[in-house]
Amino acid sequence: MDEAKRRYLSRLPDLPRWVETRDLLLWEGSKLLENPSRSGFVVWSTEDGSGSVVGDPEPDALAVAAGDVPELLAFTENIDRVRFLLPEFEAELGTVFSAPEMLPPAPPHRCRTISLSEIAAQDHLPDDLLAQLSDVAEYGVPVVAAFDGVLPVAFAYVASETESLWDVSIDTIPSHRRRRYAGAAALHLMRGMREKGKSAVWGALESNHASVNLARQLGFVESDRLWVLTRSAT
């Protein structure tokens, strides 16, 4: 690991607001540019298509990252400056939730980890979801599926991971939404990760009411806010 990443890892505590940022810093394939004064930095991954802007943004570094990825995270202390420097990006507030100490009972849906070959055989999945799950599984990230009979209909996997935390990513095929399949898959994965000593973090855009509501139904508690900047389609 290069010296700059090591230095910023030592400065950022392993808290829910930093789970994506620390995950990027921990990954050898990410890129990092810092200010000459070391008052801030931007770190990003072209493979993930995302990055994070921490502290005082340096315009040239931010422009390089923004040219590489379509999505960047910013925080209360720097969002105004980042928005000014990236007028072509749209910003939306997101909520960061922390997992409850006691997990609720799981919905009565069968769940298990599925392999890359199983994912590839699911011709009922939308193309974008199939591609997303395949990419995740190819990196060796476990994917948990919730089943309706023999059909996997909802999925949960680790989107970001640090020393003690991980970020939940879920998806459900349209025909099975709001039927507790996603919650079942998420809880199954959460129990497995707790056995490894890692606690879940749930991030949701304020406009994503379904995700916010599901987080609260599972007992997650709001712990922080951050901003998600996405390159405008226009």
N, C-alpha and C positions, 0 to 999 in steps of 0.2 A: 504494500500500500504506500502511495506517495505521501510525502511529509505534510502537504497541505491538507489532504483528506484526514490524516491522523490528527492534525491540529484542530480541525473543526469538529471532529467527533468528540474530542475531549472538552470542547466548549458547549456543545449542545447536549443537554440531559436527555436520557431515554424516556421521553414523555410522549403522550399520544399525538400532540401537535407536530412532532418531529419524526413520526414513524416513516413517512415516505422519504423525507430528506436524509435521515440516517441510513435508510436502506440504500439510497443512491450513493452515499458516501462510502458505504461498506463494499459496494460492488466495484471490482477492478475495471470493468468496462465502461464506467461512467466518465464524463468529462467535467472538469472543474476549472473555473476562472475566478480569481479573487481580485479585490481592489488592491492597488499598491499599498494602501494604508492598512490592509487586512481588516477593514471595517465591515466587510460584507463579501459575499460570493454568490455565484450561481453554479449549480450542479445539475447535470441532465444526462439522459440516456436516449440515444437515437433509436435503440431497439424497443424501449418502452414507449417512446414518443412523449415523454414527460420530463419535467424538471422542477427545480425549486429555487426561489430567490430569497436569500437570507441576508438581513442587515441592509446596509446602504448599497443600493444597486449601482454598478458601474456601467454607463451607457453602452460602451463597446462590447463588454462581456455579455450584457443582456441581449444585445442585437445578435450576437453569434448564436446564443442559445435559442433565441426566438426564431432564427432561421433554420434551426435543426429540428425543433419539436413543435407540435401544435398546442401543447398544454403546459402551463407553468403554475406553480403554487406561489402565493405571496401571503403576507401576514399583516396584521393590523398596523404594525410599525412601519411598513414600507409600501403598502398597497397604493397610496396616492402617487408616489414617485414612479412605481412600476407602471401604473395605468397611464401616466403622462408620457413615459418613454415608449410604451407599446400601444399606441392608439388603434392599431389594427387588431388588437385582442379584446374580446369581451370578457368582463369580470363578473363572477357570481359568487356570492357568499355561501360558504359551506359550514356545516356543523360537524364537529368531531365528538364522538361518543366513546365513553369507556365502558368496558364490560362490567356487569354486576358481579359481586362476590359470589352470590348463589345463582346458578343457572336455573331457569324455569324448566318444567317438564317438557320433553320433546313431543311434538305432534306425532301421531301414530302412523308415520310413513317410514318404510324401510329405507335405510341409507347405507352406503358403503363407498369406499374408494374405487374408482374405475381407472382402467389403464388407457394408454394412448391408443392402442389397437381397438379397444371398445368404443372410445370416443369417435374414431374414424368410421366406425360401422353404423353410426346413428344417422340414418338418412332423413329422419324426421326433424332434425335441428335446422334452424335458419343458418344460412351460409356464414353470416358474420359471427354467430355464436360458436359454430363448429370450428371456424378458424381460430377464434380466441382461445377456446379450450384446448385445441391441438397445440397451439403455441406454448401455452402454459405447461402442458404435460410433457412436451419435448424438452423443456428445461428441468424436468424432474420434480416439478411442483405437484404434490398430491391434489387430485380433484375428487371431491366427494359429490356423489349424486343421490338425489332422493327419487324413489321409484313409485310410479303408478302401475302396479302389476309388475311386468317385466320391462316397462318403458322408463328410462331415466328422463325426468321432466324438469328438475331443478338442480343447480350446481353451486358449490361453494369451494373456494380455494384461497390460498394465501397470496394476496397481491403485493404486499411489502412485509419485510421482516427485519427486526432488530434483535438485540441481545435478549430483550424481555417482552417485546410486543410484536404484534402482527396485525395487518390490516385485512379485514374481511372483504372479499369480492363475491357477489352472488348474481345469479341470473336464473330466470324461469322461462320456459317456452310460453308463448301467449295464452294457449288454451288452458294452462294450469296455474295462472297467477291468482293471487288472493285465496289460495286454498291451503296455505301453510306448508307447502313443499319447500320453499326457500328457507323458511325458519328451521325446518327439520334438518336440512343439509348443513346450515350454518351451525346449529347446536352440536351436531355430530362432529364437525371439524373442530369446534371450540373445545369440546371435551378432550379430543385427541391432543390438541396443542397445549391444553392445561397440564396434561401429563408430562409435557416437555418443559413445563415451567414458564409458559408464555401466555400472556393475556391478550384478548382481542381488542382491537380498535375498529370503530365503525365510522366511516365518513360519508356524508350525504349532502348533496346540494340542497339548498332550501326549497328549490322548485320541485325536487323529487319527493313528493309527499309520501309515496308508497314506501320508499326506503327509510325516511324519517320515522314513519309510523311503525314499521317492522322493527327498527332498532329499539324503539320504546317498548313494544310488545315483548321483546326478548329481554327486557330489563336494563338495556344500556342507558347510561346517564350522560347528559351533555357535559363536556369538560372543556371545550375550547371552540374557537372559530378560526377559519382561515379563508383565503380567497382562491378560487380556481379561475385562471385566465385561459381562454381558448381562442385560437386564431379564428377570426371571423371568416365565414364562407365567402364574403364579398371582398 
